[in-house]
Amino acid sequence: MQENSKDYEFCIKSTLDNARKRINLLDSEDKKCVLEEYREWIKDGLGNHTVLLLREDPII
């Protein structure tokens, strides 16, 4: 259980770091919209939403 917990923490941290980098590439107005969307998701509770993670090298 402890090992899985560390894996989840690493994945969440990596995901948030990636999101932050991508948001910082946006212009001011788009950045504001995306940040507001994240705030709504977090306020509503992340457990209520499905998150789609896209890979740069999709296996489809």
mmCIF file of the N, C-alpha and C atoms, coordinates in Angstrom:
data_MODEL
# 
_entry.id   MODEL 
# 
loop_
_atom_site.group_PDB 
_atom_site.id 
_atom_site.type_symbol 
_atom_site.label_atom_id 
_atom_site.label_alt_id 
_atom_site.label_comp_id 
_atom_site.label_asym_id 
_atom_site.label_entity_id 
_atom_site.label_seq_id 
_atom_site.pdbx_PDB_ins_code 
_atom_site.Cartn_x 
_atom_site.Cartn_y 
_atom_site.Cartn_z 
_atom_site.occupancy 
_atom_site.B_iso_or_equiv 
_atom_site.pdbx_formal_charge 
_atom_site.auth_seq_id 
_atom_site.auth_comp_id 
_atom_site.auth_asym_id 
_atom_site.auth_atom_id 
_atom_site.pdbx_PDB_model_num 
ATOM 1   N N  . MET A 1 1  ? 0.829   -1.203 0.000   1.00 0.00 ? 1  MET A N  1 
ATOM 2   C CA . MET A 1 1  ? 0.000   0.000  0.000   1.00 0.00 ? 1  MET A CA 1 
ATOM 3   C C  . MET A 1 1  ? 0.864   1.253  0.000   1.00 0.00 ? 1  MET A C  1 
ATOM 4   N N  . GLN A 1 2  ? 1.894   1.269  0.824   1.00 0.00 ? 2  GLN A N  1 
ATOM 5   C CA . GLN A 1 2  ? 2.768   2.431  0.911   1.00 0.00 ? 2  GLN A CA 1 
ATOM 6   C C  . GLN A 1 2  ? 3.453   2.692  -0.433  1.00 0.00 ? 2  GLN A C  1 
ATOM 7   N N  . GLU A 1 3  ? 3.899   1.626  -1.089  1.00 0.00 ? 3  GLU A N  1 
ATOM 8   C CA . GLU A 1 3  ? 4.567   1.767  -2.376  1.00 0.00 ? 3  GLU A CA 1 
ATOM 9   C C  . GLU A 1 3  ? 3.616   2.371  -3.411  1.00 0.00 ? 3  GLU A C  1 
ATOM 10  N N  . ASN A 1 4  ? 2.380   1.894  -3.458  1.00 0.00 ? 4  ASN A N  1 
ATOM 11  C CA . ASN A 1 4  ? 1.390   2.445  -4.380  1.00 0.00 ? 4  ASN A CA 1 
ATOM 12  C C  . ASN A 1 4  ? 1.118   3.905  -4.087  1.00 0.00 ? 4  ASN A C  1 
ATOM 13  N N  . SER A 1 5  ? 1.098   4.263  -2.820  1.00 0.00 ? 5  SER A N  1 
ATOM 14  C CA . SER A 1 5  ? 0.851   5.637  -2.421  1.00 0.00 ? 5  SER A CA 1 
ATOM 15  C C  . SER A 1 5  ? 1.925   6.561  -2.999  1.00 0.00 ? 5  SER A C  1 
ATOM 16  N N  . LYS A 1 6  ? 3.166   6.128  -2.957  1.00 0.00 ? 6  LYS A N  1 
ATOM 17  C CA . LYS A 1 6  ? 4.268   6.929  -3.509  1.00 0.00 ? 6  LYS A CA 1 
ATOM 18  C C  . LYS A 1 6  ? 4.129   7.062  -5.027  1.00 0.00 ? 6  LYS A C  1 
ATOM 19  N N  . ASP A 1 7  ? 3.695   5.986  -5.693  1.00 0.00 ? 7  ASP A N  1 
ATOM 20  C CA . ASP A 1 7  ? 3.475   6.040  -7.138  1.00 0.00 ? 7  ASP A CA 1 
ATOM 21  C C  . ASP A 1 7  ? 2.392   7.064  -7.472  1.00 0.00 ? 7  ASP A C  1 
ATOM 22  N N  . TYR A 1 8  ? 1.305   7.051  -6.704  1.00 0.00 ? 8  TYR A N  1 
ATOM 23  C CA . TYR A 1 8  ? 0.217   7.996  -6.944  1.00 0.00 ? 8  TYR A CA 1 
ATOM 24  C C  . TYR A 1 8  ? 0.688   9.425  -6.719  1.00 0.00 ? 8  TYR A C  1 
ATOM 25  N N  . GLU A 1 9  ? 1.439   9.635  -5.653  1.00 0.00 ? 9  GLU A N  1 
ATOM 26  C CA . GLU A 1 9  ? 1.943   10.974 -5.357  1.00 0.00 ? 9  GLU A CA 1 
ATOM 27  C C  . GLU A 1 9  ? 2.835   11.470 -6.486  1.00 0.00 ? 9  GLU A C  1 
ATOM 28  N N  . PHE A 1 10 ? 3.698   10.606 -6.994  1.00 0.00 ? 10 PHE A N  1 
ATOM 29  C CA . PHE A 1 10 ? 4.588   10.978 -8.096  1.00 0.00 ? 10 PHE A CA 1 
ATOM 30  C C  . PHE A 1 10 ? 3.774   11.346 -9.335  1.00 0.00 ? 10 PHE A C  1 
ATOM 31  N N  . CYS A 1 11 ? 2.778   10.538 -9.658  1.00 0.00 ? 11 CYS A N  1 
ATOM 32  C CA . CYS A 1 11 ? 1.942   10.794 -10.833 1.00 0.00 ? 11 CYS A CA 1 
ATOM 33  C C  . CYS A 1 11 ? 1.176   12.107 -10.701 1.00 0.00 ? 11 CYS A C  1 
ATOM 34  N N  . ILE A 1 12 ? 0.619   12.338 -9.537  1.00 0.00 ? 12 ILE A N  1 
ATOM 35  C CA . ILE A 1 12 ? -0.139  13.574 -9.317  1.00 0.00 ? 12 ILE A CA 1 
ATOM 36  C C  . ILE A 1 12 ? 0.778   14.781 -9.418  1.00 0.00 ? 12 ILE A C  1 
ATOM 37  N N  . LYS A 1 13 ? 1.963   14.702 -8.791  1.00 0.00 ? 13 LYS A N  1 
ATOM 38  C CA . LYS A 1 13 ? 2.913   15.814 -8.853  1.00 0.00 ? 13 LYS A CA 1 
ATOM 39  C C  . LYS A 1 13 ? 3.344   16.067 -10.294 1.00 0.00 ? 13 LYS A C  1 
ATOM 40  N N  . SER A 1 14 ? 3.648   15.010 -11.033 1.00 0.00 ? 14 SER A N  1 
ATOM 41  C CA . SER A 1 14 ? 4.054   15.164 -12.428 1.00 0.00 ? 14 SER A CA 1 
ATOM 42  C C  . SER A 1 14 ? 2.945   15.789 -13.263 1.00 0.00 ? 14 SER A C  1 
ATOM 43  N N  . THR A 1 15 ? 1.717   15.350 -13.032 1.00 0.00 ? 15 THR A N  1 
ATOM 44  C CA . THR A 1 15 ? 0.574   15.881 -13.768 1.00 0.00 ? 15 THR A CA 1 
ATOM 45  C C  . THR A 1 15 ? 0.376   17.367 -13.479 1.00 0.00 ? 15 THR A C  1 
ATOM 46  N N  . LEU A 1 16 ? 0.465   17.745 -12.211 1.00 0.00 ? 16 LEU A N  1 
ATOM 47  C CA . LEU A 1 16 ? 0.291   19.151 -11.847 1.00 0.00 ? 16 LEU A CA 1 
ATOM 48  C C  . LEU A 1 16 ? 1.416   20.019 -12.389 1.00 0.00 ? 16 LEU A C  1 
ATOM 49  N N  . ASP A 1 17 ? 2.654   19.500 -12.333 1.00 0.00 ? 17 ASP A N  1 
ATOM 50  C CA . ASP A 1 17 ? 3.781   20.252 -12.897 1.00 0.00 ? 17 ASP A CA 1 
ATOM 51  C C  . ASP A 1 17 ? 3.591   20.465 -14.395 1.00 0.00 ? 17 ASP A C  1 
ATOM 52  N N  . ASN A 1 18 ? 3.171   19.415 -15.097 1.00 0.00 ? 18 ASN A N  1 
ATOM 53  C CA . ASN A 1 18 ? 2.937   19.518 -16.536 1.00 0.00 ? 18 ASN A CA 1 
ATOM 54  C C  . ASN A 1 18 ? 1.818   20.516 -16.837 1.00 0.00 ? 18 ASN A C  1 
ATOM 55  N N  . ALA A 1 19 ? 0.735   20.450 -16.081 1.00 0.00 ? 19 ALA A N  1 
ATOM 56  C CA . ALA A 1 19 ? -0.385  21.392 -16.277 1.00 0.00 ? 19 ALA A CA 1 
ATOM 57  C C  . ALA A 1 19 ? 0.082   22.822 -16.059 1.00 0.00 ? 19 ALA A C  1 
ATOM 58  N N  . ARG A 1 20 ? 0.864   23.043 -15.022 1.00 0.00 ? 20 ARG A N  1 
ATOM 59  C CA . ARG A 1 20 ? 1.364   24.395 -14.723 1.00 0.00 ? 20 ARG A CA 1 
ATOM 60  C C  . ARG A 1 20 ? 2.223   24.915 -15.879 1.00 0.00 ? 20 ARG A C  1 
ATOM 61  N N  . LYS A 1 21 ? 3.103   24.069 -16.409 1.00 0.00 ? 21 LYS A N  1 
ATOM 62  C CA . LYS A 1 21 ? 3.950   24.484 -17.529 1.00 0.00 ? 21 LYS A CA 1 
ATOM 63  C C  . LYS A 1 21 ? 3.117   24.814 -18.759 1.00 0.00 ? 21 LYS A C  1 
ATOM 64  N N  . ARG A 1 22 ? 2.123   23.998 -19.036 1.00 0.00 ? 22 ARG A N  1 
ATOM 65  C CA . ARG A 1 22 ? 1.293   24.219 -20.222 1.00 0.00 ? 22 ARG A CA 1 
ATOM 66  C C  . ARG A 1 22 ? 0.437   25.477 -20.067 1.00 0.00 ? 22 ARG A C  1 
ATOM 67  N N  . ILE A 1 23 ? -0.080  25.715 -18.868 1.00 0.00 ? 23 ILE A N  1 
ATOM 68  C CA . ILE A 1 23 ? -0.875  26.919 -18.615 1.00 0.00 ? 23 ILE A CA 1 
ATOM 69  C C  . ILE A 1 23 ? -0.013  28.163 -18.793 1.00 0.00 ? 23 ILE A C  1 
ATOM 70  N N  . ASN A 1 24 ? 1.232   28.100 -18.344 1.00 0.00 ? 24 ASN A N  1 
ATOM 71  C CA . ASN A 1 24 ? 2.120   29.262 -18.460 1.00 0.00 ? 24 ASN A CA 1 
ATOM 72  C C  . ASN A 1 24 ? 2.450   29.610 -19.904 1.00 0.00 ? 24 ASN A C  1 
ATOM 73  N N  . LEU A 1 25 ? 2.254   28.697 -20.833 1.00 0.00 ? 25 LEU A N  1 
ATOM 74  C CA . LEU A 1 25 ? 2.489   28.980 -22.253 1.00 0.00 ? 25 LEU A CA 1 
ATOM 75  C C  . LEU A 1 25 ? 1.344   29.761 -22.893 1.00 0.00 ? 25 LEU A C  1 
ATOM 76  N N  . LEU A 1 26 ? 0.201   29.800 -22.236 1.00 0.00 ? 26 LEU A N  1 
ATOM 77  C CA . LEU A 1 26 ? -0.983  30.461 -22.788 1.00 0.00 ? 26 LEU A CA 1 
ATOM 78  C C  . LEU A 1 26 ? -0.902  31.970 -22.630 1.00 0.00 ? 26 LEU A C  1 
ATOM 79  N N  . ASP A 1 27 ? -1.666  32.676 -23.475 1.00 0.00 ? 27 ASP A N  1 
ATOM 80  C CA . ASP A 1 27 ? -1.750  34.118 -23.290 1.00 0.00 ? 27 ASP A CA 1 
ATOM 81  C C  . ASP A 1 27 ? -2.643  34.411 -22.082 1.00 0.00 ? 27 ASP A C  1 
ATOM 82  N N  . SER A 1 28 ? -2.661  35.630 -21.666 1.00 0.00 ? 28 SER A N  1 
ATOM 83  C CA . SER A 1 28 ? -3.299  36.020 -20.404 1.00 0.00 ? 28 SER A CA 1 
ATOM 84  C C  . SER A 1 28 ? -4.769  35.596 -20.292 1.00 0.00 ? 28 SER A C  1 
ATOM 85  N N  . GLU A 1 29 ? -5.557  35.873 -21.326 1.00 0.00 ? 29 GLU A N  1 
ATOM 86  C CA . GLU A 1 29 ? -6.993  35.577 -21.268 1.00 0.00 ? 29 GLU A CA 1 
ATOM 87  C C  . GLU A 1 29 ? -7.254  34.068 -21.237 1.00 0.00 ? 29 GLU A C  1 
ATOM 88  N N  . ASP A 1 30 ? -6.543  33.313 -22.066 1.00 0.00 ? 30 ASP A N  1 
ATOM 89  C CA . ASP A 1 30 ? -6.706  31.854 -22.070 1.00 0.00 ? 30 ASP A CA 1 
ATOM 90  C C  . ASP A 1 30 ? -6.244  31.249 -20.744 1.00 0.00 ? 30 ASP A C  1 
ATOM 91  N N  . LYS A 1 31 ? -5.146  31.772 -20.212 1.00 0.00 ? 31 LYS A N  1 
ATOM 92  C CA . LYS A 1 31 ? -4.622  31.288 -18.934 1.00 0.00 ? 31 LYS A CA 1 
ATOM 93  C C  . LYS A 1 31 ? -5.673  31.473 -17.835 1.00 0.00 ? 31 LYS A C  1 
ATOM 94  N N  . LYS A 1 32 ? -6.310  32.627 -17.833 1.00 0.00 ? 32 LYS A N  1 
ATOM 95  C CA . LYS A 1 32 ? -7.337  32.928 -16.840 1.00 0.00 ? 32 LYS A CA 1 
ATOM 96  C C  . LYS A 1 32 ? -8.496  31.926 -16.934 1.00 0.00 ? 32 LYS A C  1 
ATOM 97  N N  . CYS A 1 33 ? -8.930  31.609 -18.155 1.00 0.00 ? 33 CYS A N  1 
ATOM 98  C CA . CYS A 1 33 ? -10.035 30.662 -18.357 1.00 0.00 ? 33 CYS A CA 1 
ATOM 99  C C  . CYS A 1 33 ? -9.684  29.266 -17.866 1.00 0.00 ? 33 CYS A C  1 
ATOM 100 N N  . VAL A 1 34 ? -8.492  28.806 -18.205 1.00 0.00 ? 34 VAL A N  1 
ATOM 101 C CA . VAL A 1 34 ? -8.072  27.462 -17.790 1.00 0.00 ? 34 VAL A CA 1 
ATOM 102 C C  . VAL A 1 34 ? -7.936  27.383 -16.272 1.00 0.00 ? 34 VAL A C  1 
ATOM 103 N N  . LEU A 1 35 ? -7.354  28.382 -15.671 1.00 0.00 ? 35 LEU A N  1 
ATOM 104 C CA . LEU A 1 35 ? -7.211  28.390 -14.209 1.00 0.00 ? 35 LEU A CA 1 
ATOM 105 C C  . LEU A 1 35 ? -8.578  28.380 -13.523 1.00 0.00 ? 35 LEU A C  1 
ATOM 106 N N  . GLU A 1 36 ? -9.527  29.121 -14.064 1.00 0.00 ? 36 GLU A N  1 
ATOM 107 C CA . GLU A 1 36 ? -10.879 29.130 -13.493 1.00 0.00 ? 36 GLU A CA 1 
ATOM 108 C C  . GLU A 1 36 ? -11.520 27.753 -13.610 1.00 0.00 ? 36 GLU A C  1 
ATOM 109 N N  . GLU A 1 37 ? -11.290 27.071 -14.710 1.00 0.00 ? 37 GLU A N  1 
ATOM 110 C CA . GLU A 1 37 ? -11.826 25.722 -14.897 1.00 0.00 ? 37 GLU A CA 1 
ATOM 111 C C  . GLU A 1 37 ? -11.240 24.761 -13.851 1.00 0.00 ? 37 GLU A C  1 
ATOM 112 N N  . TYR A 1 38 ? -9.929  24.843 -13.624 1.00 0.00 ? 38 TYR A N  1 
ATOM 113 C CA . TYR A 1 38 ? -9.294  24.011 -12.600 1.00 0.00 ? 38 TYR A CA 1 
ATOM 114 C C  . TYR A 1 38 ? -9.886  24.308 -11.225 1.00 0.00 ? 38 TYR A C  1 
ATOM 115 N N  . ARG A 1 39 ? -10.081 25.582 -10.922 1.00 0.00 ? 39 ARG A N  1 
ATOM 116 C CA . ARG A 1 39 ? -10.656 25.956 -9.616  1.00 0.00 ? 39 ARG A CA 1 
ATOM 117 C C  . ARG A 1 39 ? -12.034 25.321 -9.433  1.00 0.00 ? 39 ARG A C  1 
ATOM 118 N N  . GLU A 1 40 ? -12.852 25.344 -10.489 1.00 0.00 ? 40 GLU A N  1 
ATOM 119 C CA . GLU A 1 40 ? -14.191 24.754 -10.403 1.00 0.00 ? 40 GLU A CA 1 
ATOM 120 C C  . GLU A 1 40 ? -14.103 23.250 -10.159 1.00 0.00 ? 40 GLU A C  1 
ATOM 121 N N  . TRP A 1 41 ? -13.200 22.559 -10.874 1.00 0.00 ? 41 TRP A N  1 
ATOM 122 C CA . TRP A 1 41 ? -13.048 21.114 -10.690 1.00 0.00 ? 41 TRP A CA 1 
ATOM 123 C C  . TRP A 1 41 ? -12.647 20.791 -9.267  1.00 0.00 ? 41 TRP A C  1 
ATOM 124 N N  . ILE A 1 42 ? -11.691 21.544 -8.735  1.00 0.00 ? 42 ILE A N  1 
ATOM 125 C CA . ILE A 1 42 ? -11.194 21.270 -7.381  1.00 0.00 ? 42 ILE A CA 1 
ATOM 126 C C  . ILE A 1 42 ? -12.270 21.586 -6.350  1.00 0.00 ? 42 ILE A C  1 
ATOM 127 N N  . LYS A 1 43 ? -12.976 22.700 -6.546  1.00 0.00 ? 43 LYS A N  1 
ATOM 128 C CA . LYS A 1 43 ? -14.029 23.089 -5.605  1.00 0.00 ? 43 LYS A CA 1 
ATOM 129 C C  . LYS A 1 43 ? -15.145 22.054 -5.561  1.00 0.00 ? 43 LYS A C  1 
ATOM 130 N N  . ASP A 1 44 ? -15.501 21.506 -6.733  1.00 0.00 ? 44 ASP A N  1 
ATOM 131 C CA . ASP A 1 44 ? -16.569 20.508 -6.814  1.00 0.00 ? 44 ASP A CA 1 
ATOM 132 C C  . ASP A 1 44 ? -16.132 19.146 -6.279  1.00 0.00 ? 44 ASP A C  1 
ATOM 133 N N  . GLY A 1 45 ? -14.841 18.946 -6.160  1.00 0.00 ? 45 GLY A N  1 
ATOM 134 C CA . GLY A 1 45 ? -14.337 17.654 -5.711  1.00 0.00 ? 45 GLY A CA 1 
ATOM 135 C C  . GLY A 1 45 ? -13.870 16.849 -6.908  1.00 0.00 ? 45 GLY A C  1 
ATOM 136 N N  . LEU A 1 46 ? -12.615 16.498 -6.912  1.00 0.00 ? 46 LEU A N  1 
ATOM 137 C CA . LEU A 1 46 ? -12.047 15.806 -8.055  1.00 0.00 ? 46 LEU A CA 1 
ATOM 138 C C  . LEU A 1 46 ? -12.645 14.425 -8.256  1.00 0.00 ? 46 LEU A C  1 
ATOM 139 N N  . GLY A 1 47 ? -13.200 13.837 -7.209  1.00 0.00 ? 47 GLY A N  1 
ATOM 140 C CA . GLY A 1 47 ? -13.785 12.512 -7.318  1.00 0.00 ? 47 GLY A CA 1 
ATOM 141 C C  . GLY A 1 47 ? -15.037 12.483 -8.179  1.00 0.00 ? 47 GLY A C  1 
ATOM 142 N N  . ASN A 1 48 ? -15.619 13.636 -8.455  1.00 0.00 ? 48 ASN A N  1 
ATOM 143 C CA . ASN A 1 48 ? -16.852 13.700 -9.229  1.00 0.00 ? 48 ASN A CA 1 
ATOM 144 C C  . ASN A 1 48 ? -16.614 13.751 -10.734 1.00 0.00 ? 48 ASN A C  1 
ATOM 145 N N  . HIS A 1 49 ? -15.372 13.847 -11.148 1.00 0.00 ? 49 HIS A N  1 
ATOM 146 C CA . HIS A 1 49 ? -15.059 14.025 -12.559 1.00 0.00 ? 49 HIS A CA 1 
ATOM 147 C C  . HIS A 1 49 ? -14.156 12.917 -13.061 1.00 0.00 ? 49 HIS A C  1 
ATOM 148 N N  . THR A 1 50 ? -14.287 12.630 -14.319 1.00 0.00 ? 50 THR A N  1 
ATOM 149 C CA . THR A 1 50 ? -13.368 11.727 -14.986 1.00 0.00 ? 50 THR A CA 1 
ATOM 150 C C  . THR A 1 50 ? -12.300 12.583 -15.645 1.00 0.00 ? 50 THR A C  1 
ATOM 151 N N  . VAL A 1 51 ? -11.065 12.176 -15.496 1.00 0.00 ? 51 VAL A N  1 
ATOM 152 C CA . VAL A 1 51 ? -9.962  12.924 -16.078 1.00 0.00 ? 51 VAL A CA 1 
ATOM 153 C C  . VAL A 1 51 ? -9.382  12.108 -17.219 1.00 0.00 ? 51 VAL A C  1 
ATOM 154 N N  . LEU A 1 52 ? -9.254  12.725 -18.375 1.00 0.00 ? 52 LEU A N  1 
ATOM 155 C CA . LEU A 1 52 ? -8.671  12.083 -19.535 1.00 0.00 ? 52 LEU A CA 1 
ATOM 156 C C  . LEU A 1 52 ? -7.227  12.537 -19.647 1.00 0.00 ? 52 LEU A C  1 
ATOM 157 N N  . LEU A 1 53 ? -6.318  11.584 -19.596 1.00 0.00 ? 53 LEU A N  1 
ATOM 158 C CA . LEU A 1 53 ? -4.902  11.895 -19.739 1.00 0.00 ? 53 LEU A CA 1 
ATOM 159 C C  . LEU A 1 53 ? -4.472  11.508 -21.147 1.00 0.00 ? 53 LEU A C  1 
ATOM 160 N N  . LEU A 1 54 ? -3.926  12.457 -21.869 1.00 0.00 ? 54 LEU A N  1 
ATOM 161 C CA . LEU A 1 54 ? -3.467  12.212 -23.229 1.00 0.00 ? 54 LEU A CA 1 
ATOM 162 C C  . LEU A 1 54 ? -1.948  12.052 -23.231 1.00 0.00 ? 54 LEU A C  1 
ATOM 163 N N  . ARG A 1 55 ? -1.502  11.033 -23.905 1.00 0.00 ? 55 ARG A N  1 
ATOM 164 C CA . ARG A 1 55 ? -0.078  10.790 -24.019 1.00 0.00 ? 55 ARG A CA 1 
ATOM 165 C C  . ARG A 1 55 ? 0.448   11.437 -25.288 1.00 0.00 ? 55 ARG A C  1 
ATOM 166 N N  . GLU A 1 56 ? 1.712   11.801 -25.266 1.00 0.00 ? 56 GLU A N  1 
ATOM 167 C CA . GLU A 1 56 ? 2.335   12.332 -26.477 1.00 0.00 ? 56 GLU A CA 1 
ATOM 168 C C  . GLU A 1 56 ? 2.532   11.230 -27.506 1.00 0.00 ? 56 GLU A C  1 
ATOM 169 N N  . ASP A 1 57 ? 2.648   9.980  -27.036 1.00 0.00 ? 57 ASP A N  1 
ATOM 170 C CA . ASP A 1 57 ? 2.851   8.844  -27.931 1.00 0.00 ? 57 ASP A CA 1 
ATOM 171 C C  . ASP A 1 57 ? 1.707   7.843  -27.739 1.00 0.00 ? 57 ASP A C  1 
ATOM 172 N N  . PRO A 1 58 ? 0.496   8.228  -28.151 1.00 0.00 ? 58 PRO A N  1 
ATOM 173 C CA . PRO A 1 58 ? -0.659  7.365  -27.886 1.00 0.00 ? 58 PRO A CA 1 
ATOM 174 C C  . PRO A 1 58 ? -0.544  6.000  -28.544 1.00 0.00 ? 58 PRO A C  1 
ATOM 175 N N  . ILE A 1 59 ? -1.042  5.014  -27.846 1.00 0.00 ? 59 ILE A N  1 
ATOM 176 C CA . ILE A 1 59 ? -1.058  3.652  -28.355 1.00 0.00 ? 59 ILE A CA 1 
ATOM 177 C C  . ILE A 1 59 ? -2.497  3.346  -28.736 1.00 0.00 ? 59 ILE A C  1 
ATOM 178 N N  . ILE A 1 60 ? -2.861  3.700  -29.948 1.00 0.00 ? 60 ILE A N  1 
ATOM 179 C CA . ILE A 1 60 ? -4.245  3.510  -30.404 1.00 0.00 ? 60 ILE A CA 1 
ATOM 180 C C  . ILE A 1 60 ? -4.232  2.748  -31.703 1.00 0.00 ? 60 ILE A C  1 
# 
